[in-house]
C-alpha cells in the first residue's frame, strides 16, 4: 500500500468543509441525483458551448427542468454551496465537480445503485454490523441475502443492480479473455456466472470452448433466459447450486475455473471453504482465474474510495458478512486453501486485478 493514507494533506479549512459535507451527505446526494435526473447538469453543460451567454438563469433552469422556481432555488443553492455549480453574473454554470458528475462514466451507475438499492437500507447499517446480517435488505424484500432476491427485485432496482455490477466487470472482459484462453482451454467453469455475459463472451472468443455456469438455481433461470437464442448459447450449460452449503461440491475436470467479482460476496470463512473445494476439483494443469477489485491496488484514490464504500453495501444490504478485499487478506486465503498465486495483473478495466492460481 502506498502512503496516501498515512499523511493528512488537507488544510484545516478544507478539512472542516469536508466534515460538514459528510454531515449533510444525504441531502447533497439526493440533490445531485435530482440535478442529473432532471437534466439540469446537462442543460448547464450545453449552455457553456456556443456564442451566447454562458450558463443559465434561475428562470431558464426552471423552464428546462419543469420544476418550480422554488424547487430550483433549493436545488441550485444546495449545489452551489456543495461545489458542483458556480454563479457568475446571475447565471449558474457547472464547476469541475459538476462536470465529472455529468461525464465520469462511473458516477451514474454508482448514483443509481446507491439510490435504488442502498439508500433506505443504509439506515440500518449499525444494526447490520451489530448482528452480522444484512439488516437493510428488508427495505427491498424478505430474503436472507440479496442474491436470492435478484430475480424478484422491482424492474428499476434490478436494472440498477445489474448496471452497477456489469459496469465494473464488462469493460474488463476484452483484456482478460486473451489471458484466460492463452493455454487454449476446452472447458471453463464460471462460478457465479450471473446472467451469462462472460460465458457469451467466452463462446464468441473461442468457437469450441464449452462453458458451465455454477450459480444459485434462480440465477440459472435468469441466465438461461438472457442467453436464449444468442450465438454460442448452445455451448453454455447451467448448473444450480449454493456454494454456501458445504455439501455443494465444485464439479471436477475443467481446464479453467473462473470467478469474477464472486468471492467478495462471502465471509472470509466462506471464501476459504469455496477455494478449498475449487482446489480439490482441479485436474492436473488447470488454472483458477480470480478477478476482483482490490481497494489497495488502485492507481487512483477515487477508485480506492468507490471500492471501499462498496463494502458498506455488502454489510447493510447484500449478506452482512463480506467486503471488498484488501489484497493481502485474499492472498492469505488463497494460500490457506491449497492454491498458489502464479500470476497477477493489475489495472484491468475499471480497476480490476486478475489473479491466476494453480494447485
N, C-alpha and C positions, 0 to 999 in steps of 0.2 A: 504494500500500500504506500502511495506517495504521502508527502507531508501536508497535503491540502487540508487535512482535518486536525493537524497538530498546532496550528497557529491561528490566532484571532486577528484577521486582517481588516476588519471593519472599523471605521471611525465610530466614536460614541454616538454621534448624531444619526448615522445610518443604522447603527445597531438599535437605537431607540425606535426609529421609524419602522424597522422590520418587526420589532416586538409588537408594535401596535397593529401592523398589518396582519400578524398572526392572530392577535386577539379578535380582530374583525374579519378573519378569514372566510367564514361562511357568507357574509354579506358581499365581500369582494368577489368570491367565486360565483355567486348567483347573478350578480350584476354583470360580470364578464360573460357568463353564459348567455344572458339575455341580449347583450350587445352583439354577440355572434349570431344568435338565433334570429334576431330581428333584422339582421343585415346592416346594423349601424356601423360597425367597424369597416365592413366592405364599402359602404357608401362614403365614409370618410376617406378611405384609401383612394377610391376612384376620384374623389374631389381634388386630390392633390396633383392630379395629372391634367394636362391641358393648359390653355392660356388664361382662363378666368381666375377669379379669386380662389385661393387655396382654402380648403376646409369648408365646413357647413355651419350655418347659424342654428340656434335652437329651433326656430320655426321650420327650417329645412329638414332637420333631423326628425322632427315630429311628423312632417309630411311624408318623408321617405319610409319611416318605420311604421306608420299607422298608429302610433301611441300618442297619448295626450301630451300637452305641454308640461303638465305636472309630472307625468311619468318620465319624460325625457329629462327634465331638470334633475330628478333624483338620480337617474342613470348617469348622466353626464357629469354631475358634480361628484358623485362617488368615484367614477372612473378617473376624473381629473386629479383628485387627491390621492388615488391609488397609483397614479403614474402611468396609466395606459393611454391618456389623452393629453394634449396641450391646448391652450386657449390663447389665441392671438387676434387682437382687434375684433373681438366678439365672435370669432369663428373657432370651432373645435377641429383639431387635427389629431391624427394618430401619433403617439410617441413611438420610440423604438420598441418598447414593451408591447404596445398595441399592435405594431406591425408583426411581431413574432407571434402574438396570439392569433392573428389572422392567417399568417403564412407558414408557420412551422408545421409540417405535416403531422408531427407527433401530438400537437396540442389538442386538436379537435377530438380525436378518439379518446384521449385522456379525459377531456371535459365531459363528453357524453357518457363514458364509462362511470365516472365518478357521480354524475347526476342520476343516471338511470339505475345503476347497480348499488352504489355505495352510500349515497348521501344520507338517506334516512337511517340506514343500518349503523352508520358510524356513531350515532348517538349512544349505541350500546357497546362501544369499544371497551370501556373499562370492565364491564360485566364479562365480555368475551375473554379478556385477559385473566380475570379472576377465576373463571370457570373452565378455561381452556376449551371453549366451544364457540362456534360462530353465532353468538347471540343476536347479531344484527340481521341474520338471514331471515328471521321471522317476518321482517318487513317485506320480503319478496315471496315467501312460501314456507310450507311446513316440512322441509327436507332436512335430513341430518347434515348434509354438506350441499354446496351449490351444484356439484356435479350431477347429483341425482335429479336436480331440478332444471337443468339447462333446457331440456326438451319441453318443459312446461312453463317457461318464462313467457311473459307477455311479449308480443312481437317487437315492440320498441326496446324492451330490456334485452331480449335475445340478440337483436341487431347490434346493440351497443356492446354487449359482452363479446360477441364473436369478432366485431370490428376491432376492439382493443386487442384481443388475443391474436388475431390474424395479422394485424399491423406489425407486431413485433417479430412474427415468425416468417411471414410470406416473403418479405424483402430479403431474407437470408437464403432462401432456397437456391437461387441461381449460383450463389457462391459455394454452397456446401455439396450440391449434387455431384460435381466432378470429384470431390474428395471422398464422398461416400461410395462412389462407383469406381474408384481408381483400381480396386482389386477385382473388378468385374463379378460382383455377387450375382447369383442367380435367384436367391431368395432373400427377402427382407421382412423382418418383423417390426412393425411400427406400433410401439406400446403407447397407448393414449393418443391414438390417431385422430380423434375428434371427428371432423366432418369429411376426412379423406383427402384434404387438399394436398398434403405432402405425398400421399400414395399416388394420386393422379400425376403429380409432377415426376415421380419415380417411373411410372409406366410410360410416360411421354419421353423421358430421358433415355430409357433403355427398353427397347421393344420386346425383350424376352423376360425381363425380371417378373417374378411373382411376389406380390406383396400381401401380407396378412396383417390386419389391424386387430389388436387386442385392446378392448375398451369395455366400459360398462354396457350391459345389454341395451339399455335405452339409447346410448350413444351410437351403438352399432346400427340401430334402426335409423337414426338421423343420417349417419354416414351413407348407408345404402340408398336412402332417398336422394341424397346430394349427388352421388356419383352415377346414378341411374342414367343409362344411355350415353354417357360420356366416353370418349376414346380412351381405351386402356382399362375400363372398368371391369372387363371380364377377367382381368388378371389381379383383381383386388378382392380379397376374401375377408370376411368379418368373423371375429371370434369373441363372444361375450364372456366377460369375467371380471371379478372385482379383486384387484390385487391387494386391497386392504385385508382380505382374508388370507391367512397363512396357508390355507388349503388350496389356494389358486396357484397352480404351477405355471411357470413360463414354458411354453412349448419349445421343444428342442429342435436342433438341426438346421437352424437358419445361418446363412453366411454373414448377415448383418442384423444387429438389433439396434433400432433407432428409438431414441427418446428425446423429444423436443418440448421444452417448457412443461415437462411432466413431473420430474422429481420434486420440483419446488411446491407441488401440490400436497406434499406429505410431511409428517413429522420426521425428525432425524431417525427415530427408531423404525418407522415405516420405510423410509428410504433404504436403510441398511438391509431390512428384510427383503425388499424388492430387488436390490442389487445382488444379494446372495442368491436369490432364485434365478436371476439373469445369469450370473456366473455359472451356476450349476447346469444351466441349459445349453451352454456354449459347446459347439463342436470344435475340433482342432482347427486353428487358423481363423476362426470367426472374430469379428470386431464388434464392439459396442460403441455407438456414437451417442454422446450426450450433448445436446445443445441447450445452453442456459444463458441468461443474462446475469452475470456476476457483478454485483454492485461495486466491488473494489477493483475490478479490472477494466474500468471505463476510461476512455480518453478525456471525456468532458464531464465537468461537475454536474451539469444539468441531467445527464444520463444517469449518473450515480444517484442523484436525488430522486428521479422518477422511479427507479428500480427499488430503492429503499422504501419509498412510500407505498409501493405495491404490496410490501409485506403487511401493511396495516389492513389492506383488503383481505388478505388471507386470514388474518386474525379475526376480524369482525364478521366477515361475510362468507368466506369460502369453506373453511374447515376448523378454524380455531387453533391450529397447531403447526402450521407451516409458514415458511417465509422465503424470500429471495435469498440466494446463497451468498455468504462470504466464501470466497474460493477455497480457503484452507479447510473450512468445515466440510465442503463437498469432497475435496481430495482425500481427507481422512476417512470419510465414509466409503469411498471407492476402494481405498487400500484395505480397510477392515472387511470388505465383502469378499475378498479374494481376487479382485480385479487389479490391474495395473494400468496407470496412465501411460500411454505410448506417445501421444502427440497432443498438443494444444494449439489452437489457432484463435487469436482474439480479433476483435474489431470487425466481426462479420455483421452485415446489415446494420440494424439499429442497436448495436452494442452486444451482440451475442458472442459467446465463446463456444468453439466446437472442441470437444474432448473425445479423443479416440482411446478406448480401453481394450485391453486383451486380458485373457486369464493367465 
